[in-house]
C-alpha cells in the first residue's frame, strides 16, 4: 500500500470534513451533551466510508447521469436544515434549563433501578417519584437518553445523506482524485477513511472538554442560537443560485 497515496487521501479527506457544517455541528452538540456519542460518531464515519467506496469504485457516475437527482437531494437537504435550525432557535428562545452536571456512574445505576422499579409498581399510571430531587434529575436524563437514540440516529442519517455537499465532495471530488492514483486508489481511499474515523470520533469525544464551559442554561441558549444560525444559513445557501 503506497504510503504517499494514504497520506494524500488522509489530507484531502480531512480537509473536506473539517469545515463547519450541519453534520459537524450536530456531532459537536451530541458530544457536549454526552448523548449517544459513539452511535453518532460511528454513523458519520461509516457513512463517510461508504461514500468513499462509492466514489472510488466509480459508481458516482450514476449521479452524473441523473442530474435532477442532485437537485432533489439539494432541496430536501435545505428543508431539513432549516427545520432543524428553527427547532434550535426555539430551544434558544424557550430554554429547558438543562446543564451538563453529571452524576457518578454508581448513582446513575441506582437511579435507573429506582426508575424501573417505579414503572413496574405504577403499572399504566404515573411512575413513582424518586426519593430525592438529585436522583430525579438523573432519572430524567437517563429516560431521555433511552428514548432519544432513534431520533439521534435518524437526525444524524438525515444530516449526512441529505447533504448534497457529501455527494459532491466525497463521491465526485474525492473519488475523482483517488482514481488519479491508479493502482494506489484504494490506498488513497484508506487514508480518507482513516481521516473520517479520526475526525468524527475526535470531535464527538473531544467535545466533552467543553462540559465545564457549557455547565449553565445560558451557555446552552448561546450554543442553540449558534446552531440555529448555522443550520438555517446552510439551508438557505443550498438553494441560492451558485
ChimeraX commands (.cxc) that place a marker at each C-alpha (Angstrom):
marker #1 position 0.00,0.00,0.00 radius 0.5
marker #1 position 1.72,3.25,-1.18 radius 0.5
marker #1 position 2.23,5.50,1.85 radius 0.5
marker #1 position 2.10,8.60,-0.33 radius 0.5
marker #1 position -1.40,7.68,-1.50 radius 0.5
marker #1 position -2.54,7.01,2.06 radius 0.5
marker #1 position -1.24,10.40,3.23 radius 0.5
marker #1 position -2.77,12.15,0.23 radius 0.5
marker #1 position -6.13,10.55,0.95 radius 0.5
marker #1 position -5.87,11.44,4.63 radius 0.5
marker #1 position -5.08,15.07,3.84 radius 0.5
marker #1 position -7.85,15.55,1.29 radius 0.5
marker #1 position -10.39,13.63,3.35 radius 0.5
marker #1 position -9.67,15.72,6.42 radius 0.5
marker #1 position -9.82,18.99,4.51 radius 0.5
marker #1 position -13.27,18.11,3.15 radius 0.5
marker #1 position -14.86,17.28,6.51 radius 0.5
marker #1 position -13.19,19.68,8.95 radius 0.5
marker #1 position -15.08,22.74,7.68 radius 0.5
marker #1 position -18.02,23.73,9.88 radius 0.5
marker #1 position -21.22,22.20,8.58 radius 0.5
marker #1 position -24.55,20.82,9.70 radius 0.5
marker #1 position -23.17,17.34,10.34 radius 0.5
marker #1 position -20.20,18.59,12.38 radius 0.5
marker #1 position -22.41,20.92,14.42 radius 0.5
marker #1 position -24.71,18.01,15.28 radius 0.5
marker #1 position -21.81,15.74,16.25 radius 0.5
marker #1 position -20.37,18.53,18.41 radius 0.5
marker #1 position -23.68,19.11,20.14 radius 0.5
marker #1 position -24.20,15.41,20.87 radius 0.5
marker #1 position -20.66,15.17,22.20 radius 0.5
marker #1 position -21.19,18.13,24.51 radius 0.5
marker #1 position -24.50,16.70,25.73 radius 0.5
marker #1 position -22.84,13.27,26.12 radius 0.5
marker #1 position -25.76,11.61,24.39 radius 0.5
marker #1 position -25.32,8.64,22.07 radius 0.5
marker #1 position -21.78,9.82,21.30 radius 0.5
marker #1 position -20.45,6.53,19.95 radius 0.5
marker #1 position -23.54,5.87,17.82 radius 0.5
marker #1 position -23.46,9.33,16.23 radius 0.5
marker #1 position -19.71,9.24,15.55 radius 0.5
marker #1 position -19.93,5.71,14.16 radius 0.5
marker #1 position -22.81,6.58,11.84 radius 0.5
marker #1 position -20.97,9.60,10.44 radius 0.5
marker #1 position -17.70,7.72,9.99 radius 0.5
marker #1 position -19.29,4.61,8.45 radius 0.5
marker #1 position -21.43,6.74,6.14 radius 0.5
marker #1 position -18.30,8.56,5.02 radius 0.5
marker #1 position -16.53,5.25,4.41 radius 0.5
marker #1 position -19.46,4.02,2.32 radius 0.5
marker #1 position -19.48,7.19,0.23 radius 0.5
marker #1 position -15.71,6.99,-0.25 radius 0.5
marker #1 position -16.10,3.42,-1.52 radius 0.5
marker #1 position -18.83,4.59,-3.90 radius 0.5
marker #1 position -16.70,7.41,-5.23 radius 0.5
marker #1 position -13.53,5.36,-5.68 radius 0.5
marker #1 position -15.37,2.45,-7.30 radius 0.5
marker #1 position -16.82,4.82,-9.89 radius 0.5
marker #1 position -20.49,4.34,-9.02 radius 0.5
marker #1 position -20.73,8.11,-8.61 radius 0.5
marker #1 position -21.17,8.22,-12.39 radius 0.5
marker #1 position -24.83,7.33,-11.74 radius 0.5
marker #1 position -25.48,10.72,-10.19 radius 0.5
marker #1 position -23.76,12.38,-13.12 radius 0.5
marker #1 position -26.11,10.57,-15.50 radius 0.5
marker #1 position -29.16,11.66,-13.46 radius 0.5
marker #1 position -28.53,15.37,-12.73 radius 0.5
marker #1 position -32.07,16.03,-11.45 radius 0.5
marker #1 position -31.39,13.70,-8.52 radius 0.5
marker #1 position -28.81,16.15,-7.18 radius 0.5
marker #1 position -31.46,18.91,-7.21 radius 0.5
marker #1 position -33.91,16.71,-5.32 radius 0.5
marker #1 position -31.29,15.99,-2.68 radius 0.5
marker #1 position -30.35,19.68,-2.51 radius 0.5
marker #1 position -33.93,20.87,-1.83 radius 0.5
marker #1 position -34.68,18.07,0.61 radius 0.5
marker #1 position -31.48,18.81,2.47 radius 0.5
marker #1 position -32.25,22.54,2.58 radius 0.5
marker #1 position -35.72,21.91,4.00 radius 0.5
marker #1 position -34.33,19.61,6.68 radius 0.5
marker #1 position -31.57,22.04,7.68 radius 0.5
marker #1 position -33.96,24.98,8.00 radius 0.5
marker #1 position -36.40,22.90,10.07 radius 0.5
marker #1 position -33.61,21.71,12.35 radius 0.5
marker #1 position -32.36,25.29,12.69 radius 0.5
marker #1 position -35.83,26.54,13.67 radius 0.5
marker #1 position -36.02,23.87,16.37 radius 0.5
marker #1 position -32.67,25.03,17.73 radius 0.5
marker #1 position -33.92,28.64,17.66 radius 0.5
marker #1 position -36.97,27.63,19.67 radius 0.5
marker #1 position -34.71,25.98,22.25 radius 0.5
marker #1 position -32.68,29.18,22.46 radius 0.5
marker #1 position -35.80,31.32,22.97 radius 0.5
marker #1 position -37.52,28.90,25.34 radius 0.5
marker #1 position -34.70,27.01,27.10 radius 0.5
marker #1 position -35.33,23.86,29.11 radius 0.5
marker #1 position -32.81,24.84,31.77 radius 0.5
marker #1 position -30.58,21.80,31.21 radius 0.5
marker #1 position -26.90,21.78,32.16 radius 0.5
marker #1 position -24.00,19.37,31.85 radius 0.5
marker #1 position -23.74,18.42,35.52 radius 0.5
marker #1 position -23.16,14.67,35.59 radius 0.5
marker #1 position -23.71,12.20,38.41 radius 0.5
marker #1 position -21.38,9.36,39.24 radius 0.5
marker #1 position -21.84,6.02,37.50 radius 0.5
marker #1 position -22.98,4.38,40.73 radius 0.5
marker #1 position -25.66,6.99,41.30 radius 0.5
marker #1 position -26.89,6.71,37.73 radius 0.5
marker #1 position -27.27,2.96,38.09 radius 0.5
marker #1 position -29.18,3.35,41.38 radius 0.5
marker #1 position -31.45,5.98,39.85 radius 0.5
marker #1 position -32.11,3.83,36.79 radius 0.5
marker #1 position -33.02,0.89,39.01 radius 0.5
marker #1 position -35.30,3.09,41.12 radius 0.5
marker #1 position -36.98,4.41,37.99 radius 0.5
marker #1 position -37.50,0.91,36.63 radius 0.5
marker #1 position -38.99,-0.19,39.94 radius 0.5
marker #1 position -41.31,2.82,39.94 radius 0.5
marker #1 position -42.55,1.99,36.45 radius 0.5
marker #1 position -43.29,-1.59,37.48 radius 0.5
marker #1 position -45.12,-0.54,40.66 radius 0.5
marker #1 position -47.13,2.19,38.94 radius 0.5
marker #1 position -48.24,-0.05,36.05 radius 0.5
marker #1 position -50.08,2.05,33.49 radius 0.5
marker #1 position -50.23,5.04,35.81 radius 0.5
marker #1 position -47.69,7.74,36.62 radius 0.5
marker #1 position -44.29,6.40,37.77 radius 0.5
marker #1 position -43.47,6.80,41.43 radius 0.5
marker #1 position -41.23,9.77,42.22 radius 0.5
marker #1 position -37.61,9.07,43.23 radius 0.5
marker #1 position -36.60,9.61,46.82 radius 0.5
marker #1 position -34.54,12.80,46.33 radius 0.5
marker #1 position -34.53,15.65,43.76 radius 0.5
marker #1 position -30.98,14.95,42.56 radius 0.5
marker #1 position -31.92,11.39,41.67 radius 0.5
marker #1 position -34.97,12.75,39.89 radius 0.5
marker #1 position -32.79,14.86,37.63 radius 0.5
marker #1 position -30.55,11.93,36.80 radius 0.5
marker #1 position -33.51,9.66,36.13 radius 0.5
marker #1 position -34.97,12.19,33.70 radius 0.5
marker #1 position -31.66,12.36,31.85 radius 0.5
marker #1 position -31.46,8.58,31.60 radius 0.5
marker #1 position -35.02,8.35,30.31 radius 0.5
marker #1 position -34.27,10.96,27.67 radius 0.5
marker #1 position -31.21,9.08,26.51 radius 0.5
marker #1 position -33.01,5.75,26.27 radius 0.5
marker #1 position -35.87,7.22,24.23 radius 0.5
marker #1 position -33.78,9.63,22.18 radius 0.5
marker #1 position -31.45,7.18,20.44 radius 0.5
marker #1 position -33.75,6.62,17.44 radius 0.5
marker #1 position -34.23,10.36,16.99 radius 0.5
marker #1 position -30.49,10.99,17.22 radius 0.5
marker #1 position -29.73,8.24,14.70 radius 0.5
marker #1 position -32.37,9.46,12.23 radius 0.5
marker #1 position -31.20,13.06,12.54 radius 0.5
marker #1 position -27.60,12.02,12.02 radius 0.5
marker #1 position -28.51,9.96,8.97 radius 0.5
marker #1 position -30.54,12.81,7.50 radius 0.5
marker #1 position -27.79,15.38,8.07 radius 0.5
marker #1 position -25.35,13.01,6.40 radius 0.5
marker #1 position -27.28,11.58,3.46 radius 0.5
marker #1 position -29.46,14.61,2.63 radius 0.5
marker #1 position -26.45,16.88,2.35 radius 0.5
marker #1 position -25.63,17.38,-1.35 radius 0.5
marker #1 position -22.11,18.51,-0.47 radius 0.5
marker #1 position -21.43,14.97,0.74 radius 0.5
marker #1 position -22.01,13.65,-2.77 radius 0.5
marker #1 position -20.23,16.49,-4.50 radius 0.5
marker #1 position -17.18,16.37,-2.21 radius 0.5
marker #1 position -16.86,12.76,-1.13 radius 0.5
marker #1 position -18.26,10.93,-4.16 radius 0.5
marker #1 position -17.26,13.18,-7.05 radius 0.5
marker #1 position -14.21,15.15,-5.89 radius 0.5
marker #1 position -12.55,12.59,-3.63 radius 0.5
marker #1 position -13.46,9.75,-5.99 radius 0.5
marker #1 position -12.01,11.59,-8.97 radius 0.5
marker #1 position -8.76,12.41,-7.18 radius 0.5
marker #1 position -8.46,8.83,-5.89 radius 0.5
marker #1 position -8.70,7.44,-9.41 radius 0.5
marker #1 position -5.76,9.61,-10.50 radius 0.5
marker #1 position -3.60,7.42,-8.22 radius 0.5
marker #1 position -4.17,4.40,-10.44 radius 0.5
marker #1 position -3.43,1.19,-8.56 radius 0.5
marker #1 position -2.97,3.22,-5.38 radius 0.5
marker #1 position -6.56,4.50,-5.41 radius 0.5
marker #1 position -7.64,2.11,-2.65 radius 0.5
marker #1 position -4.68,3.21,-0.53 radius 0.5
marker #1 position -5.92,6.76,-1.11 radius 0.5
marker #1 position -9.41,5.65,-0.06 radius 0.5
marker #1 position -7.95,4.04,3.08 radius 0.5
marker #1 position -6.28,7.31,4.01 radius 0.5
marker #1 position -9.51,9.24,3.52 radius 0.5
marker #1 position -11.38,6.67,5.60 radius 0.5
marker #1 position -8.86,6.99,8.43 radius 0.5
marker #1 position -9.32,10.76,8.33 radius 0.5
marker #1 position -13.08,10.33,8.76 radius 0.5
marker #1 position -12.66,7.99,11.72 radius 0.5
marker #1 position -10.14,10.27,13.42 radius 0.5
marker #1 position -12.21,13.40,12.85 radius 0.5
marker #1 position -15.66,12.22,13.86 radius 0.5
marker #1 position -14.60,10.27,16.94 radius 0.5
marker #1 position -12.18,13.02,17.93 radius 0.5
marker #1 position -14.87,15.68,17.55 radius 0.5
marker #1 position -17.54,13.67,19.37 radius 0.5
marker #1 position -15.43,12.67,22.35 radius 0.5
marker #1 position -13.28,15.80,22.40 radius 0.5
marker #1 position -16.43,17.90,22.76 radius 0.5
marker #1 position -16.68,16.67,26.34 radius 0.5
marker #1 position -13.85,19.03,27.22 radius 0.5
marker #1 position -16.38,21.83,26.77 radius 0.5
marker #1 position -18.54,20.41,29.54 radius 0.5
marker #1 position -17.27,22.95,32.07 radius 0.5
marker #1 position -17.91,25.84,29.72 radius 0.5
marker #1 position -21.48,24.71,28.99 radius 0.5
marker #1 position -22.49,23.99,32.57 radius 0.5
marker #1 position -25.16,26.72,32.70 radius 0.5
marker #1 position -28.53,27.09,30.93 radius 0.5
marker #1 position -27.42,30.45,29.50 radius 0.5
marker #1 position -24.47,28.80,27.73 radius 0.5
marker #1 position -26.87,26.29,26.18 radius 0.5
marker #1 position -29.02,29.14,24.88 radius 0.5
marker #1 position -25.99,30.64,23.18 radius 0.5
marker #1 position -25.00,27.27,21.69 radius 0.5
marker #1 position -28.51,26.63,20.38 radius 0.5
marker #1 position -28.62,30.14,18.91 radius 0.5
marker #1 position -25.35,29.49,17.06 radius 0.5
marker #1 position -26.64,26.13,15.85 radius 0.5
marker #1 position -29.83,27.80,14.59 radius 0.5
marker #1 position -27.89,30.42,12.62 radius 0.5
marker #1 position -25.52,27.83,11.11 radius 0.5
marker #1 position -28.29,25.40,10.16 radius 0.5
marker #1 position -30.61,27.98,8.62 radius 0.5
marker #1 position -27.68,29.65,6.86 radius 0.5
marker #1 position -26.54,26.37,5.34 radius 0.5
marker #1 position -30.06,25.53,4.27 radius 0.5
marker #1 position -30.54,28.87,2.52 radius 0.5
marker #1 position -27.14,28.62,0.85 radius 0.5
marker #1 position -28.07,25.25,-0.63 radius 0.5
marker #1 position -30.94,26.70,-2.66 radius 0.5
marker #1 position -29.35,30.02,-3.65 radius 0.5
marker #1 position -28.05,30.28,-7.22 radius 0.5
marker #1 position -24.38,29.34,-7.49 radius 0.5
marker link #1:1,2 radius 0.2
marker link #1:2,3 radius 0.2
marker link #1:3,4 radius 0.2
marker link #1:4,5 radius 0.2
marker link #1:5,6 radius 0.2
marker link #1:6,7 radius 0.2
marker link #1:7,8 radius 0.2
marker link #1:8,9 radius 0.2
marker link #1:9,10 radius 0.2
marker link #1:10,11 radius 0.2
marker link #1:11,12 radius 0.2
marker link #1:12,13 radius 0.2
marker link #1:13,14 radius 0.2
marker link #1:14,15 radius 0.2
marker link #1:15,16 radius 0.2
marker link #1:16,17 radius 0.2
marker link #1:17,18 radius 0.2
marker link #1:18,19 radius 0.2
marker link #1:19,20 radius 0.2
marker link #1:20,21 radius 0.2
marker link #1:21,22 radius 0.2
marker link #1:22,23 radius 0.2
marker link #1:23,24 radius 0.2
marker link #1:24,25 radius 0.2
marker link #1:25,26 radius 0.2
marker link #1:26,27 radius 0.2
marker link #1:27,28 radius 0.2
marker link #1:28,29 radius 0.2
marker link #1:29,30 radius 0.2
marker link #1:30,31 radius 0.2
marker link #1:31,32 radius 0.2
marker link #1:32,33 radius 0.2
marker link #1:33,34 radius 0.2
marker link #1:34,35 radius 0.2
marker link #1:35,36 radius 0.2
marker link #1:36,37 radius 0.2
marker link #1:37,38 radius 0.2
marker link #1:38,39 radius 0.2
marker link #1:39,40 radius 0.2
marker link #1:40,41 radius 0.2
marker link #1:41,42 radius 0.2
marker link #1:42,43 radius 0.2
marker link #1:43,44 radius 0.2
marker link #1:44,45 radius 0.2
marker link #1:45,46 radius 0.2
marker link #1:46,47 radius 0.2
marker link #1:47,48 radius 0.2
marker link #1:48,49 radius 0.2
marker link #1:49,50 radius 0.2
marker link #1:50,51 radius 0.2
marker link #1:51,52 radius 0.2
marker link #1:52,53 radius 0.2
marker link #1:53,54 radius 0.2
marker link #1:54,55 radius 0.2
marker link #1:55,56 radius 0.2
marker link #1:56,57 radius 0.2
marker link #1:57,58 radius 0.2
marker link #1:58,59 radius 0.2
marker link #1:59,60 radius 0.2
marker link #1:60,61 radius 0.2
marker link #1:61,62 radius 0.2
marker link #1:62,63 radius 0.2
marker link #1:63,64 radius 0.2
marker link #1:64,65 radius 0.2
marker link #1:65,66 radius 0.2
marker link #1:66,67 radius 0.2
marker link #1:67,68 radius 0.2
marker link #1:68,69 radius 0.2
marker link #1:69,70 radius 0.2
marker link #1:70,71 radius 0.2
marker link #1:71,72 radius 0.2
marker link #1:72,73 radius 0.2
marker link #1:73,74 radius 0.2
marker link #1:74,75 radius 0.2
marker link #1:75,76 radius 0.2
marker link #1:76,77 radius 0.2
marker link #1:77,78 radius 0.2
marker link #1:78,79 radius 0.2
marker link #1:79,80 radius 0.2
marker link #1:80,81 radius 0.2
marker link #1:81,82 radius 0.2
marker link #1:82,83 radius 0.2
marker link #1:83,84 radius 0.2
marker link #1:84,85 radius 0.2
marker link #1:85,86 radius 0.2
marker link #1:86,87 radius 0.2
marker link #1:87,88 radius 0.2
marker link #1:88,89 radius 0.2
marker link #1:89,90 radius 0.2
marker link #1:90,91 radius 0.2
marker link #1:91,92 radius 0.2
marker link #1:92,93 radius 0.2
marker link #1:93,94 radius 0.2
marker link #1:94,95 radius 0.2
marker link #1:95,96 radius 0.2
marker link #1:96,97 radius 0.2
marker link #1:97,98 radius 0.2
marker link #1:98,99 radius 0.2
marker link #1:99,100 radius 0.2
marker link #1:100,101 radius 0.2
marker link #1:101,102 radius 0.2
marker link #1:102,103 radius 0.2
marker link #1:103,104 radius 0.2
marker link #1:104,105 radius 0.2
marker link #1:105,106 radius 0.2
marker link #1:106,107 radius 0.2
marker link #1:107,108 radius 0.2
marker link #1:108,109 radius 0.2
marker link #1:109,110 radius 0.2
marker link #1:110,111 radius 0.2
marker link #1:111,112 radius 0.2
marker link #1:112,113 radius 0.2
marker link #1:113,114 radius 0.2
marker link #1:114,115 radius 0.2
marker link #1:115,116 radius 0.2
marker link #1:116,117 radius 0.2
marker link #1:117,118 radius 0.2
marker link #1:118,119 radius 0.2
marker link #1:119,120 radius 0.2
marker link #1:120,121 radius 0.2
marker link #1:121,122 radius 0.2
marker link #1:122,123 radius 0.2
marker link #1:123,124 radius 0.2
marker link #1:124,125 radius 0.2
marker link #1:125,126 radius 0.2
marker link #1:126,127 radius 0.2
marker link #1:127,128 radius 0.2
marker link #1:128,129 radius 0.2
marker link #1:129,130 radius 0.2
marker link #1:130,131 radius 0.2
marker link #1:131,132 radius 0.2
marker link #1:132,133 radius 0.2
marker link #1:133,134 radius 0.2
marker link #1:134,135 radius 0.2
marker link #1:135,136 radius 0.2
marker link #1:136,137 radius 0.2
marker link #1:137,138 radius 0.2
marker link #1:138,139 radius 0.2
marker link #1:139,140 radius 0.2
marker link #1:140,141 radius 0.2
marker link #1:141,142 radius 0.2
marker link #1:142,143 radius 0.2
marker link #1:143,144 radius 0.2
marker link #1:144,145 radius 0.2
marker link #1:145,146 radius 0.2
marker link #1:146,147 radius 0.2
marker link #1:147,148 radius 0.2
marker link #1:148,149 radius 0.2
marker link #1:149,150 radius 0.2
marker link #1:150,151 radius 0.2
marker link #1:151,152 radius 0.2
marker link #1:152,153 radius 0.2
marker link #1:153,154 radius 0.2
marker link #1:154,155 radius 0.2
marker link #1:155,156 radius 0.2
marker link #1:156,157 radius 0.2
marker link #1:157,158 radius 0.2
marker link #1:158,159 radius 0.2
marker link #1:159,160 radius 0.2
marker link #1:160,161 radius 0.2
marker link #1:161,162 radius 0.2
marker link #1:162,163 radius 0.2
marker link #1:163,164 radius 0.2
marker link #1:164,165 radius 0.2
marker link #1:165,166 radius 0.2
marker link #1:166,167 radius 0.2
marker link #1:167,168 radius 0.2
marker link #1:168,169 radius 0.2
marker link #1:169,170 radius 0.2
marker link #1:170,171 radius 0.2
marker link #1:171,172 radius 0.2
marker link #1:172,173 radius 0.2
marker link #1:173,174 radius 0.2
marker link #1:174,175 radius 0.2
marker link #1:175,176 radius 0.2
marker link #1:176,177 radius 0.2
marker link #1:177,178 radius 0.2
marker link #1:178,179 radius 0.2
marker link #1:179,180 radius 0.2
marker link #1:180,181 radius 0.2
marker link #1:181,182 radius 0.2
marker link #1:182,183 radius 0.2
marker link #1:183,184 radius 0.2
marker link #1:184,185 radius 0.2
marker link #1:185,186 radius 0.2
marker link #1:186,187 radius 0.2
marker link #1:187,188 radius 0.2
marker link #1:188,189 radius 0.2
marker link #1:189,190 radius 0.2
marker link #1:190,191 radius 0.2
marker link #1:191,192 radius 0.2
marker link #1:192,193 radius 0.2
marker link #1:193,194 radius 0.2
marker link #1:194,195 radius 0.2
marker link #1:195,196 radius 0.2
marker link #1:196,197 radius 0.2
marker link #1:197,198 radius 0.2
marker link #1:198,199 radius 0.2
marker link #1:199,200 radius 0.2
marker link #1:200,201 radius 0.2
marker link #1:201,202 radius 0.2
marker link #1:202,203 radius 0.2
marker link #1:203,204 radius 0.2
marker link #1:204,205 radius 0.2
marker link #1:205,206 radius 0.2
marker link #1:206,207 radius 0.2
marker link #1:207,208 radius 0.2
marker link #1:208,209 radius 0.2
marker link #1:209,210 radius 0.2
marker link #1:210,211 radius 0.2
marker link #1:211,212 radius 0.2
marker link #1:212,213 radius 0.2
marker link #1:213,214 radius 0.2
marker link #1:214,215 radius 0.2
marker link #1:215,216 radius 0.2
marker link #1:216,217 radius 0.2
marker link #1:217,218 radius 0.2
marker link #1:218,219 radius 0.2
marker link #1:219,220 radius 0.2
marker link #1:220,221 radius 0.2
marker link #1:221,222 radius 0.2
marker link #1:222,223 radius 0.2
marker link #1:223,224 radius 0.2
marker link #1:224,225 radius 0.2
marker link #1:225,226 radius 0.2
marker link #1:226,227 radius 0.2
marker link #1:227,228 radius 0.2
marker link #1:228,229 radius 0.2
marker link #1:229,230 radius 0.2
marker link #1:230,231 radius 0.2
marker link #1:231,232 radius 0.2
marker link #1:232,233 radius 0.2
marker link #1:233,234 radius 0.2
marker link #1:234,235 radius 0.2
marker link #1:235,236 radius 0.2
marker link #1:236,237 radius 0.2
marker link #1:237,238 radius 0.2
marker link #1:238,239 radius 0.2
marker link #1:239,240 radius 0.2
marker link #1:240,241 radius 0.2
marker link #1:241,242 radius 0.2
view
